[in-house]
Amino acid sequence: MRDEEWKDEMERREKELMKRLNIKIKAFYDEQLKRDEEVLSFLEKRKEKMEANMLKAAEGFKYIYKEQFKLMVKRDKELEMNNNYRHKLLNDSLDQVNSNLVNMHYMLTEIERSMNTFGARQDQLITLANDYCLHNS
C-alpha cells in the first residue's frame, strides 16, 4: 500500500507541478504577448507619424515645385517680353537706318544734280568768257 500511496502522491505532486508549470508558462506567454502588443502599438503609432510626416513633406515639395514652376513661367514671360522689346528696338533701329540711307541717297542725288548744274553753268561761263574774248580781241 505504501507503494500505491507513494505512487498516488507522486502523481498528485506531478499534476500539481505540471499545473504550476502550465500557469507559469501561460503567465510567461501572456507577458510576452502583452510586450508584443505594446511594441506593435508603438510601431503602429510610429508608422502613422511617419506617414503623416511623409504627407507633410510631399505637400511641402508639391508647394515648392509649384512655386518654382510659377517662377519659371514668369521668367519665361519676362524673357519673351524682353526679346520682343529687343526685336522692336532692333526693328526701329533698322527702320531708322533705312530712313537715313534713303535721306543720304536723296542728298547725294541733290548734290550730284547741283554739281552737274554748277558744271553746266561753269561750262556756260567759260563759253561766254571765250566768246567775249574772241569778240573783243
C-alpha positions in Angstrom: 0.0 0.0 0.0 2.7 2.3 0.7 3.9 1.9 -2.8 0.4 2.8 -4.1 0.2 5.7 -1.7 3.7 6.8 -2.7 2.7 6.4 -6.4 -0.5 8.4 -5.9 1.4 11.1 -4.0 3.9 11.3 -6.8 1.2 11.5 -9.4 -0.6 14.2 -7.4 2.6 16.1 -7.0 3.4 15.7 -10.7 -0.1 17.0 -11.6 0.4 19.9 -9.2 3.8 20.7 -10.6 2.5 20.5 -14.2 -0.4 22.7 -13.2 2.0 25.3 -11.7 4.4 24.9 -14.6 1.4 25.5 -17.0 0.4 28.5 -15.0 4.0 29.9 -15.2 4.2 29.1 -18.9 0.8 30.8 -19.5 1.9 33.8 -17.5 5.2 34.0 -19.4 3.4 33.8 -22.7 0.8 36.3 -21.6 3.6 38.7 -20.5 5.3 38.1 -23.9 2.0 38.7 -25.7 1.5 41.9 -23.7 5.0 43.1 -24.6 4.5 42.2 -28.3 1.2 44.1 -28.3 2.9 47.1 -26.8 5.7 47.0 -29.4 3.2 46.6 -32.1 1.2 49.5 -30.8 4.3 51.6 -30.6 5.3 50.6 -34.2 1.8 51.4 -35.5 1.9 54.9 -33.9 5.4 55.4 -35.3 4.2 54.3 -38.7 1.3 56.7 -38.5 3.6 59.6 -37.5 6.0 58.7 -40.4 3.1 58.6 -42.9 1.9 62.0 -41.6 5.4 63.4 -41.9 5.7 61.9 -45.4 2.4 63.5 -46.4 3.6 66.9 -45.0 6.9 66.6 -46.8 5.1 65.6 -50.0 2.8 68.6 -49.7 5.8 70.8 -49.0 7.6 69.5 -52.1 4.5 69.9 -54.1 4.2 73.5 -53.0 7.9 74.2 -53.7 7.7 72.7 -57.2 4.5 74.6 -57.9 6.2 77.9 -56.8 9.3 77.0 -58.9 7.1 76.3 -61.9 5.3 79.6 -61.4 8.7 81.4 -61.2 9.9 79.6 -64.3 6.7 80.6 -66.2 7.1 84.2 -65.0 10.8 84.3 -66.0 9.9 82.8 -69.4 7.3 85.5 -70.0 9.8 88.2 -68.9 12.4 86.8 -71.2 9.9 86.7 -74.0 8.8 90.3 -73.3 12.5 91.3 -73.2 13.1 89.5 -76.5 10.0 91.2 -78.0 11.2 94.6 -76.8 14.7 93.9 -78.2 13.2 92.9 -81.5 11.1 96.1 -81.6 14.2 98.2 -80.8 16.2 96.4 -83.4 13.4 96.8 -86.0 13.0 100.5 -85.1 16.8 101.0 -85.4 16.8 99.2 -88.8 13.9 101.4 -89.9 15.8 104.5 -88.8 19.0 103.3 -90.6 16.9 102.7 -93.8 15.3 106.1 -93.5 18.8 107.7 -93.0 20.1 105.8 -96.1 17.1 107.0 -98.1 17.8 110.6 -97.0 21.5 110.3 -97.7 20.7 108.9 -101.2 18.4 111.8 -101.8 21.0 114.3 -100.5 23.7 112.7 -102.7 21.4 112.8 -105.7 20.8 116.5 -105.0 24.5 117.2 -104.6 25.2 115.4 -107.9 22.4 117.3 -109.6 23.7 120.6 -108.2 27.3 119.7 -109.2 26.0 118.9 -112.7 24.1 122.2 -112.8 27.2 124.0 -111.5 29.4 122.3 -114.0 26.9 123.2 -116.8 26.9 126.8 -115.6 30.7 126.8 -115.4 30.9 125.5 -118.9 28.4 128.3 -120.0 30.6 130.9 -118.2 33.7 129.6 -119.9 32.0 129.6 -123.2 30.7 133.2 -122.6 34.2 134.3 -121.5 35.7 132.7 -124.6 33.1 134.3 -126.8 33.7 137.7 -125.1 37.4 137.3 -125.5 37.0 136.4 -129.2 34.7 139.3 -129.9 36.7 141.9 -128.1 40.0 140.9 -129.5 
